[in-house]
Amino acid sequence: MAIDPYEPELAKRQKAFQIASKQLMDMLNRNVSFGSQGKVEFIESFNQTQEALRDYEQAGRDLSEWISQKNN
């Protein structure tokens, strides 16, 4: 059974994934700029990037699991 593209739950999960993706990209770009800065700032930024990556992974898993359940 195809998933209705207008399904509110799908839209919510896709939006969460898009937000997590943007946050991760922003943090990665910030890390590049901190490469020439101090060690403390870089480490703090790197830790924030790891957190953004975990959020991205979780949002992706949530979306994937939801789609998988809808298809079964």
PyMOL Python script that loads the backbone (N, CA, C, O; Angstrom):
from pymol import cmd

cmd.read_pdbstr("""\
ATOM      1  N   MET A   1       0.843  -1.173   0.000  1.00  0.00           N
ATOM      2  CA  MET A   1       0.000   0.000   0.000  1.00  0.00           C
ATOM      3  C   MET A   1       0.893   1.243   0.000  1.00  0.00           C
ATOM      4  O   MET A   1       1.812   1.354   0.812  1.00  0.00           O
ATOM      5  N   ALA A   2       0.624   2.147  -0.889  1.00  0.00           N
ATOM      6  CA  ALA A   2       1.403   3.381  -0.998  1.00  0.00           C
ATOM      7  C   ALA A   2       1.084   4.312   0.165  1.00  0.00           C
ATOM      8  O   ALA A   2      -0.034   4.329   0.680  1.00  0.00           O
ATOM      9  N   ILE A   3       2.071   5.073   0.560  1.00  0.00           N
ATOM     10  CA  ILE A   3       1.887   6.042   1.639  1.00  0.00           C
ATOM     11  C   ILE A   3       1.345   7.334   1.050  1.00  0.00           C
ATOM     12  O   ILE A   3       1.872   7.858   0.069  1.00  0.00           O
ATOM     13  N   ASP A   4       0.301   7.829   1.656  1.00  0.00           N
ATOM     14  CA  ASP A   4      -0.290   9.101   1.238  1.00  0.00           C
ATOM     15  C   ASP A   4       0.731  10.215   1.482  1.00  0.00           C
ATOM     16  O   ASP A   4       1.137  10.427   2.624  1.00  0.00           O
ATOM     17  N   PRO A   5       1.155  10.929   0.436  1.00  0.00           N
ATOM     18  CA  PRO A   5       2.161  11.982   0.625  1.00  0.00           C
ATOM     19  C   PRO A   5       1.658  13.138   1.486  1.00  0.00           C
ATOM     20  O   PRO A   5       2.449  13.971   1.929  1.00  0.00           O
ATOM     21  N   TYR A   6       0.352  13.192   1.723  1.00  0.00           N
ATOM     22  CA  TYR A   6      -0.210  14.257   2.551  1.00  0.00           C
ATOM     23  C   TYR A   6      -0.457  13.798   3.986  1.00  0.00           C
ATOM     24  O   TYR A   6      -1.059  14.523   4.778  1.00  0.00           O
ATOM     25  N   GLU A   7       0.004  12.606   4.316  1.00  0.00           N
ATOM     26  CA  GLU A   7      -0.127  12.062   5.666  1.00  0.00           C
ATOM     27  C   GLU A   7       0.554  13.013   6.661  1.00  0.00           C
ATOM     28  O   GLU A   7       1.745  13.290   6.520  1.00  0.00           O
ATOM     29  N   PRO A   8      -0.177  13.516   7.661  1.00  0.00           N
ATOM     30  CA  PRO A   8       0.409  14.461   8.618  1.00  0.00           C
ATOM     31  C   PRO A   8       1.617  13.894   9.368  1.00  0.00           C
ATOM     32  O   PRO A   8       2.585  14.613   9.616  1.00  0.00           O
ATOM     33  N   GLU A   9       1.565  12.625   9.725  1.00  0.00           N
ATOM     34  CA  GLU A   9       2.683  12.025  10.463  1.00  0.00           C
ATOM     35  C   GLU A   9       3.928  11.957   9.581  1.00  0.00           C
ATOM     36  O   GLU A   9       5.041  12.167  10.062  1.00  0.00           O
ATOM     37  N   LEU A  10       3.745  11.667   8.306  1.00  0.00           N
ATOM     38  CA  LEU A  10       4.870  11.644   7.373  1.00  0.00           C
ATOM     39  C   LEU A  10       5.484  13.033   7.269  1.00  0.00           C
ATOM     40  O   LEU A  10       6.706  13.179   7.314  1.00  0.00           O
ATOM     41  N   ALA A  11       4.656  14.037   7.132  1.00  0.00           N
ATOM     42  CA  ALA A  11       5.152  15.414   7.030  1.00  0.00           C
ATOM     43  C   ALA A  11       5.928  15.803   8.279  1.00  0.00           C
ATOM     44  O   ALA A  11       6.976  16.443   8.191  1.00  0.00           O
ATOM     45  N   LYS A  12       5.416  15.418   9.438  1.00  0.00           N
ATOM     46  CA  LYS A  12       6.088  15.744  10.698  1.00  0.00           C
ATOM     47  C   LYS A  12       7.465  15.085  10.766  1.00  0.00           C
ATOM     48  O   LYS A  12       8.446  15.727  11.140  1.00  0.00           O
ATOM     49  N   ARG A  13       7.535  13.816  10.407  1.00  0.00           N
ATOM     50  CA  ARG A  13       8.806  13.091  10.468  1.00  0.00           C
ATOM     51  C   ARG A  13       9.789  13.589   9.405  1.00  0.00           C
ATOM     52  O   ARG A  13      10.990  13.674   9.661  1.00  0.00           O
ATOM     53  N   GLN A  14       9.284  13.917   8.221  1.00  0.00           N
ATOM     54  CA  GLN A  14      10.160  14.470   7.184  1.00  0.00           C
ATOM     55  C   GLN A  14      10.722  15.817   7.624  1.00  0.00           C
ATOM     56  O   GLN A  14      11.900  16.098   7.401  1.00  0.00           O
ATOM     57  N   LYS A  15       9.897  16.646   8.242  1.00  0.00           N
ATOM     58  CA  LYS A  15      10.349  17.957   8.704  1.00  0.00           C
ATOM     59  C   LYS A  15      11.418  17.798   9.779  1.00  0.00           C
ATOM     60  O   LYS A  15      12.420  18.513   9.762  1.00  0.00           O
ATOM     61  N   ALA A  16      11.219  16.868  10.714  1.00  0.00           N
ATOM     62  CA  ALA A  16      12.218  16.622  11.755  1.00  0.00           C
ATOM     63  C   ALA A  16      13.541  16.193  11.131  1.00  0.00           C
ATOM     64  O   ALA A  16      14.607  16.615  11.579  1.00  0.00           O
ATOM     65  N   PHE A  17      13.475  15.354  10.098  1.00  0.00           N
ATOM     66  CA  PHE A  17      14.680  14.900   9.419  1.00  0.00           C
ATOM     67  C   PHE A  17      15.362  16.061   8.690  1.00  0.00           C
ATOM     68  O   PHE A  17      16.587  16.178   8.721  1.00  0.00           O
ATOM     69  N   GLN A  18      14.578  16.912   8.042  1.00  0.00           N
ATOM     70  CA  GLN A  18      15.140  18.073   7.340  1.00  0.00           C
ATOM     71  C   GLN A  18      15.823  19.030   8.316  1.00  0.00           C
ATOM     72  O   GLN A  18      16.902  19.547   8.029  1.00  0.00           O
ATOM     73  N   ILE A  19      15.200  19.264   9.457  1.00  0.00           N
ATOM     74  CA  ILE A  19      15.791  20.152  10.463  1.00  0.00           C
ATOM     75  C   ILE A  19      17.094  19.564  10.985  1.00  0.00           C
ATOM     76  O   ILE A  19      18.096  20.270  11.100  1.00  0.00           O
ATOM     77  N   ALA A  20      17.084  18.271  11.302  1.00  0.00           N
ATOM     78  CA  ALA A  20      18.296  17.618  11.800  1.00  0.00           C
ATOM     79  C   ALA A  20      19.402  17.661  10.749  1.00  0.00           C
ATOM     80  O   ALA A  20      20.570  17.859  11.083  1.00  0.00           O
ATOM     81  N   SER A  21      19.039  17.476   9.490  1.00  0.00           N
ATOM     82  CA  SER A  21      20.014  17.523   8.408  1.00  0.00           C
ATOM     83  C   SER A  21      20.643  18.912   8.291  1.00  0.00           C
ATOM     84  O   SER A  21      21.858  19.038   8.136  1.00  0.00           O
ATOM     85  N   LYS A  22      19.819  19.941   8.364  1.00  0.00           N
ATOM     86  CA  LYS A  22      20.329  21.315   8.280  1.00  0.00           C
ATOM     87  C   LYS A  22      21.234  21.631   9.462  1.00  0.00           C
ATOM     88  O   LYS A  22      22.287  22.247   9.292  1.00  0.00           O
ATOM     89  N   GLN A  23      20.833  21.214  10.658  1.00  0.00           N
ATOM     90  CA  GLN A  23      21.655  21.474  11.839  1.00  0.00           C
ATOM     91  C   GLN A  23      23.011  20.792  11.710  1.00  0.00           C
ATOM     92  O   GLN A  23      24.040  21.373  12.056  1.00  0.00           O
ATOM     93  N   LEU A  24      23.010  19.567  11.214  1.00  0.00           N
ATOM     94  CA  LEU A  24      24.267  18.847  11.038  1.00  0.00           C
ATOM     95  C   LEU A  24      25.157  19.560  10.028  1.00  0.00           C
ATOM     96  O   LEU A  24      26.349  19.742  10.278  1.00  0.00           O
ATOM     97  N   MET A  25      24.600  19.962   8.900  1.00  0.00           N
ATOM     98  CA  MET A  25      25.403  20.666   7.892  1.00  0.00           C
ATOM     99  C   MET A  25      25.941  21.989   8.432  1.00  0.00           C
ATOM    100  O   MET A  25      27.089  22.347   8.169  1.00  0.00           O
ATOM    101  N   ASP A  26      25.120  22.707   9.178  1.00  0.00           N
ATOM    102  CA  ASP A  26      25.575  23.966   9.776  1.00  0.00           C
ATOM    103  C   ASP A  26      26.746  23.730  10.725  1.00  0.00           C
ATOM    104  O   ASP A  26      27.717  24.488  10.723  1.00  0.00           O
ATOM    105  N   MET A  27      26.651  22.677  11.535  1.00  0.00           N
ATOM    106  CA  MET A  27      27.727  22.388  12.482  1.00  0.00           C
ATOM    107  C   MET A  27      28.990  21.934  11.755  1.00  0.00           C
ATOM    108  O   MET A  27      30.095  22.304  12.153  1.00  0.00           O
ATOM    109  N   LEU A  28      28.846  21.149  10.711  1.00  0.00           N
ATOM    110  CA  LEU A  28      30.023  20.729   9.948  1.00  0.00           C
ATOM    111  C   LEU A  28      30.716  21.933   9.316  1.00  0.00           C
ATOM    112  O   LEU A  28      31.943  22.031   9.336  1.00  0.00           O
ATOM    113  N   ASN A  29      29.934  22.840   8.761  1.00  0.00           N
ATOM    114  CA  ASN A  29      30.515  24.050   8.178  1.00  0.00           C
ATOM    115  C   ASN A  29      31.180  24.908   9.245  1.00  0.00           C
ATOM    116  O   ASN A  29      32.228  25.507   9.005  1.00  0.00           O
ATOM    117  N   ARG A  30      30.574  24.964  10.411  1.00  0.00           N
ATOM    118  CA  ARG A  30      31.165  25.730  11.518  1.00  0.00           C
ATOM    119  C   ARG A  30      32.494  25.112  11.941  1.00  0.00           C
ATOM    120  O   ARG A  30      33.447  25.832  12.239  1.00  0.00           O
ATOM    121  N   ASN A  31      32.562  23.779  11.967  1.00  0.00           N
ATOM    122  CA  ASN A  31      33.814  23.113  12.334  1.00  0.00           C
ATOM    123  C   ASN A  31      34.930  23.452  11.359  1.00  0.00           C
ATOM    124  O   ASN A  31      36.080  23.632  11.760  1.00  0.00           O
ATOM    125  N   VAL A  32      34.593  23.537  10.092  1.00  0.00           N
ATOM    126  CA  VAL A  32      35.610  23.889   9.096  1.00  0.00           C
ATOM    127  C   VAL A  32      36.185  25.267   9.411  1.00  0.00           C
ATOM    128  O   VAL A  32      37.393  25.481   9.308  1.00  0.00           O
ATOM    129  N   SER A  33      35.319  26.194   9.792  1.00  0.00           N
ATOM    130  CA  SER A  33      35.801  27.542  10.103  1.00  0.00           C
ATOM    131  C   SER A  33      36.593  27.572  11.405  1.00  0.00           C
ATOM    132  O   SER A  33      37.461  28.426  11.579  1.00  0.00           O
ATOM    133  N   PHE A  34      36.304  26.647  12.324  1.00  0.00           N
ATOM    134  CA  PHE A  34      37.041  26.612  13.588  1.00  0.00           C
ATOM    135  C   PHE A  34      38.382  25.901  13.448  1.00  0.00           C
ATOM    136  O   PHE A  34      39.184  25.909  14.382  1.00  0.00           O
ATOM    137  N   GLY A  35      38.633  25.290  12.303  1.00  0.00           N
ATOM    138  CA  GLY A  35      39.884  24.577  12.109  1.00  0.00           C
ATOM    139  C   GLY A  35      41.107  25.442  12.340  1.00  0.00           C
ATOM    140  O   GLY A  35      42.147  24.947  12.774  1.00  0.00           O
ATOM    141  N   SER A  36      40.991  26.725  12.055  1.00  0.00           N
ATOM    142  CA  SER A  36      42.125  27.628  12.242  1.00  0.00           C
ATOM    143  C   SER A  36      42.031  28.388  13.560  1.00  0.00           C
ATOM    144  O   SER A  36      42.857  29.260  13.831  1.00  0.00           O
ATOM    145  N   GLN A  37      41.034  28.066  14.380  1.00  0.00           N
ATOM    146  CA  GLN A  37      40.844  28.755  15.652  1.00  0.00           C
ATOM    147  C   GLN A  37      41.472  27.945  16.780  1.00  0.00           C
ATOM    148  O   GLN A  37      42.209  26.986  16.549  1.00  0.00           O
ATOM    149  N   GLY A  38      41.161  28.357  18.002  1.00  0.00           N
ATOM    150  CA  GLY A  38      41.726  27.695  19.170  1.00  0.00           C
ATOM    151  C   GLY A  38      41.188  26.292  19.382  1.00  0.00           C
ATOM    152  O   GLY A  38      40.117  25.926  18.898  1.00  0.00           O
ATOM    153  N   LYS A  39      41.965  25.527  20.118  1.00  0.00           N
ATOM    154  CA  LYS A  39      41.631  24.133  20.376  1.00  0.00           C
ATOM    155  C   LYS A  39      40.327  23.996  21.161  1.00  0.00           C
ATOM    156  O   LYS A  39      39.512  23.128  20.850  1.00  0.00           O
ATOM    157  N   VAL A  40      40.119  24.832  22.164  1.00  0.00           N
ATOM    158  CA  VAL A  40      38.922  24.749  23.003  1.00  0.00           C
ATOM    159  C   VAL A  40      37.668  24.995  22.175  1.00  0.00           C
ATOM    160  O   VAL A  40      36.691  24.254  22.292  1.00  0.00           O
ATOM    161  N   GLU A  41      37.688  26.029  21.341  1.00  0.00           N
ATOM    162  CA  GLU A  41      36.533  26.332  20.502  1.00  0.00           C
ATOM    163  C   GLU A  41      36.246  25.195  19.530  1.00  0.00           C
ATOM    164  O   GLU A  41      35.090  24.851  19.282  1.00  0.00           O
ATOM    165  N   PHE A  42      37.306  24.620  18.986  1.00  0.00           N
ATOM    166  CA  PHE A  42      37.124  23.521  18.047  1.00  0.00           C
ATOM    167  C   PHE A  42      36.510  22.311  18.742  1.00  0.00           C
ATOM    168  O   PHE A  42      35.601  21.681  18.202  1.00  0.00           O
ATOM    169  N   ILE A  43      36.996  21.987  19.925  1.00  0.00           N
ATOM    170  CA  ILE A  43      36.473  20.834  20.665  1.00  0.00           C
ATOM    171  C   ILE A  43      35.007  21.038  21.020  1.00  0.00           C
ATOM    172  O   ILE A  43      34.205  20.114  20.889  1.00  0.00           O
ATOM    173  N   GLU A  44      34.650  22.232  21.466  1.00  0.00           N
ATOM    174  CA  GLU A  44      33.251  22.527  21.791  1.00  0.00           C
ATOM    175  C   GLU A  44      32.371  22.387  20.547  1.00  0.00           C
ATOM    176  O   GLU A  44      31.287  21.806  20.600  1.00  0.00           O
ATOM    177  N   SER A  45      32.846  22.915  19.453  1.00  0.00           N
ATOM    178  CA  SER A  45      32.094  22.830  18.204  1.00  0.00           C
ATOM    179  C   SER A  45      31.977  21.380  17.738  1.00  0.00           C
ATOM    180  O   SER A  45      30.927  20.959  17.254  1.00  0.00           O
ATOM    181  N   PHE A  46      33.046  20.635  17.886  1.00  0.00           N
ATOM    182  CA  PHE A  46      33.028  19.229  17.490  1.00  0.00           C
ATOM    183  C   PHE A  46      32.018  18.445  18.325  1.00  0.00           C
ATOM    184  O   PHE A  46      31.295  17.603  17.791  1.00  0.00           O
ATOM    185  N   ASN A  47      31.963  18.713  19.628  1.00  0.00           N
ATOM    186  CA  ASN A  47      30.992  18.043  20.500  1.00  0.00           C
ATOM    187  C   ASN A  47      29.564  18.372  20.082  1.00  0.00           C
ATOM    188  O   ASN A  47      28.692  17.503  20.105  1.00  0.00           O
ATOM    189  N   GLN A  48      29.325  19.612  19.703  1.00  0.00           N
ATOM    190  CA  GLN A  48      27.996  19.999  19.231  1.00  0.00           C
ATOM    191  C   GLN A  48      27.666  19.291  17.915  1.00  0.00           C
ATOM    192  O   GLN A  48      26.515  18.930  17.667  1.00  0.00           O
ATOM    193  N   THR A  49      28.666  19.101  17.092  1.00  0.00           N
ATOM    194  CA  THR A  49      28.469  18.391  15.830  1.00  0.00           C
ATOM    195  C   THR A  49      28.112  16.931  16.079  1.00  0.00           C
ATOM    196  O   THR A  49      27.260  16.370  15.391  1.00  0.00           O
ATOM    197  N   GLN A  50      28.761  16.321  17.057  1.00  0.00           N
ATOM    198  CA  GLN A  50      28.426  14.941  17.398  1.00  0.00           C
ATOM    199  C   GLN A  50      26.975  14.833  17.860  1.00  0.00           C
ATOM    200  O   GLN A  50      26.279  13.882  17.506  1.00  0.00           O
ATOM    201  N   GLU A  51      26.526  15.791  18.639  1.00  0.00           N
ATOM    202  CA  GLU A  51      25.137  15.803  19.089  1.00  0.00           C
ATOM    203  C   GLU A  51      24.188  15.970  17.899  1.00  0.00           C
ATOM    204  O   GLU A  51      23.156  15.302  17.825  1.00  0.00           O
ATOM    205  N   ALA A  52      24.539  16.857  16.976  1.00  0.00           N
ATOM    206  CA  ALA A  52      23.718  17.055  15.777  1.00  0.00           C
ATOM    207  C   ALA A  52      23.674  15.781  14.937  1.00  0.00           C
ATOM    208  O   ALA A  52      22.641  15.453  14.354  1.00  0.00           O
ATOM    209  N   LEU A  53      24.788  15.070  14.876  1.00  0.00           N
ATOM    210  CA  LEU A  53      24.832  13.810  14.129  1.00  0.00           C
ATOM    211  C   LEU A  53      23.919  12.770  14.773  1.00  0.00           C
ATOM    212  O   LEU A  53      23.208  12.049  14.072  1.00  0.00           O
ATOM    213  N   ARG A  54      23.935  12.690  16.094  1.00  0.00           N
ATOM    214  CA  ARG A  54      23.041  11.749  16.785  1.00  0.00           C
ATOM    215  C   ARG A  54      21.576  12.096  16.513  1.00  0.00           C
ATOM    216  O   ARG A  54      20.760  11.205  16.276  1.00  0.00           O
ATOM    217  N   ASP A  55      21.241  13.385  16.547  1.00  0.00           N
ATOM    218  CA  ASP A  55      19.871  13.814  16.245  1.00  0.00           C
ATOM    219  C   ASP A  55      19.486  13.437  14.815  1.00  0.00           C
ATOM    220  O   ASP A  55      18.374  12.973  14.563  1.00  0.00           O
ATOM    221  N   TYR A  56      20.415  13.641  13.886  1.00  0.00           N
ATOM    222  CA  TYR A  56      20.192  13.311  12.476  1.00  0.00           C
ATOM    223  C   TYR A  56      19.946  11.809  12.309  1.00  0.00           C
ATOM    224  O   TYR A  56      19.019  11.390  11.614  1.00  0.00           O
ATOM    225  N   GLU A  57      20.797  11.008  12.962  1.00  0.00           N
ATOM    226  CA  GLU A  57      20.640   9.556  12.877  1.00  0.00           C
ATOM    227  C   GLU A  57      19.291   9.113  13.442  1.00  0.00           C
ATOM    228  O   GLU A  57      18.608   8.278  12.849  1.00  0.00           O
ATOM    229  N   GLN A  58      18.912   9.671  14.586  1.00  0.00           N
ATOM    230  CA  GLN A  58      17.648   9.283  15.212  1.00  0.00           C
ATOM    231  C   GLN A  58      16.455   9.694  14.354  1.00  0.00           C
ATOM    232  O   GLN A  58      15.513   8.918  14.191  1.00  0.00           O
ATOM    233  N   ALA A  59      16.490  10.896  13.810  1.00  0.00           N
ATOM    234  CA  ALA A  59      15.393  11.358  12.951  1.00  0.00           C
ATOM    235  C   ALA A  59      15.282  10.481  11.707  1.00  0.00           C
ATOM    236  O   ALA A  59      14.179  10.165  11.261  1.00  0.00           O
ATOM    237  N   GLY A  60      16.416  10.093  11.153  1.00  0.00           N
ATOM    238  CA  GLY A  60      16.418   9.206   9.990  1.00  0.00           C
ATOM    239  C   GLY A  60      15.855   7.836  10.322  1.00  0.00           C
ATOM    240  O   GLY A  60      15.072   7.276   9.554  1.00  0.00           O
ATOM    241  N   ARG A  61      16.254   7.296  11.472  1.00  0.00           N
ATOM    242  CA  ARG A  61      15.720   6.004  11.902  1.00  0.00           C
ATOM    243  C   ARG A  61      14.214   6.077  12.130  1.00  0.00           C
ATOM    244  O   ARG A  61      13.468   5.199  11.697  1.00  0.00           O
ATOM    245  N   ASP A  62      13.774   7.137  12.816  1.00  0.00           N
ATOM    246  CA  ASP A  62      12.344   7.295  13.090  1.00  0.00           C
ATOM    247  C   ASP A  62      11.538   7.345  11.796  1.00  0.00           C
ATOM    248  O   ASP A  62      10.498   6.697  11.679  1.00  0.00           O
ATOM    249  N   LEU A  63      12.020   8.113  10.833  1.00  0.00           N
ATOM    250  CA  LEU A  63      11.331   8.223   9.543  1.00  0.00           C
ATOM    251  C   LEU A  63      11.323   6.876   8.824  1.00  0.00           C
ATOM    252  O   LEU A  63      10.291   6.452   8.304  1.00  0.00           O
ATOM    253  N   SER A  64      12.460   6.216   8.795  1.00  0.00           N
ATOM    254  CA  SER A  64      12.575   4.925   8.121  1.00  0.00           C
ATOM    255  C   SER A  64      11.671   3.873   8.764  1.00  0.00           C
ATOM    256  O   SER A  64      10.987   3.128   8.062  1.00  0.00           O
ATOM    257  N   GLU A  65      11.667   3.812  10.085  1.00  0.00           N
ATOM    258  CA  GLU A  65      10.826   2.837  10.781  1.00  0.00           C
ATOM    259  C   GLU A  65       9.351   3.115  10.537  1.00  0.00           C
ATOM    260  O   GLU A  65       8.568   2.186  10.338  1.00  0.00           O
ATOM    261  N   TRP A  66       8.972   4.372  10.550  1.00  0.00           N
ATOM    262  CA  TRP A  66       7.573   4.724  10.330  1.00  0.00           C
ATOM    263  C   TRP A  66       7.139   4.315   8.920  1.00  0.00           C
ATOM    264  O   TRP A  66       6.067   3.737   8.740  1.00  0.00           O
ATOM    265  N   ILE A  67       7.973   4.616   7.925  1.00  0.00           N
ATOM    266  CA  ILE A  67       7.656   4.239   6.542  1.00  0.00           C
ATOM    267  C   ILE A  67       7.568   2.721   6.424  1.00  0.00           C
ATOM    268  O   ILE A  67       6.670   2.196   5.765  1.00  0.00           O
ATOM    269  N   SER A  68       8.490   2.025   7.054  1.00  0.00           N
ATOM    270  CA  SER A  68       8.490   0.565   7.011  1.00  0.00           C
ATOM    271  C   SER A  68       7.211  -0.006   7.628  1.00  0.00           C
ATOM    272  O   SER A  68       6.632  -0.950   7.089  1.00  0.00           O
ATOM    273  N   GLN A  69       6.776   0.551   8.731  1.00  0.00           N
ATOM    274  CA  GLN A  69       5.546   0.084   9.381  1.00  0.00           C
ATOM    275  C   GLN A  69       4.321   0.371   8.517  1.00  0.00           C
ATOM    276  O   GLN A  69       3.400  -0.443   8.454  1.00  0.00           O
ATOM    277  N   LYS A  70       4.310   1.517   7.857  1.00  0.00           N
ATOM    278  CA  LYS A  70       3.175   1.868   7.001  1.00  0.00           C
ATOM    279  C   LYS A  70       3.089   0.944   5.786  1.00  0.00           C
ATOM    280  O   LYS A  70       1.998   0.690   5.274  1.00  0.00           O
ATOM    281  N   ASN A  71       4.227   0.446   5.327  1.00  0.00           N
ATOM    282  CA  ASN A  71       4.248  -0.421   4.151  1.00  0.00           C
ATOM    283  C   ASN A  71       3.913  -1.866   4.482  1.00  0.00           C
ATOM    284  O   ASN A  71       3.700  -2.671   3.575  1.00  0.00           O
ATOM    285  N   ASN A  72       3.864  -2.206   5.746  1.00  0.00           N
ATOM    286  CA  ASN A  72       3.544  -3.596   6.142  1.00  0.00           C
ATOM    287  C   ASN A  72       2.095  -3.751   6.488  1.00  0.00           C
ATOM    288  O   ASN A  72       1.658  -4.847   6.840  1.00  0.00           O
TER     289      ASN A  72
END
""", "prot")
cmd.dss("prot")
cmd.show_as("cartoon", "prot")
cmd.util.cbc("prot")
cmd.orient("prot")
